[in-house]
């Protein structure tokens, strides 16, 4: 009787693991092999690299501050930092 109880408990404990495995295969979750060839993956990497490079170029156009503007900006930052400490 104890053996049957043990086998029943073991079966019930393992059931969720078996259910998840079958569910994953049925839903078509991407696994290690997603069906892309090496060339397609390389092309995708290059495309994403180009997108990030283009975005970085557009986001921050370089500006040169005059020495007076730099000094004013430095003083403004120092004043703001002093106000934060209070």
Order of alpha helices (4+ residues) and beta strands (2+ residues): alpha-alpha-alpha
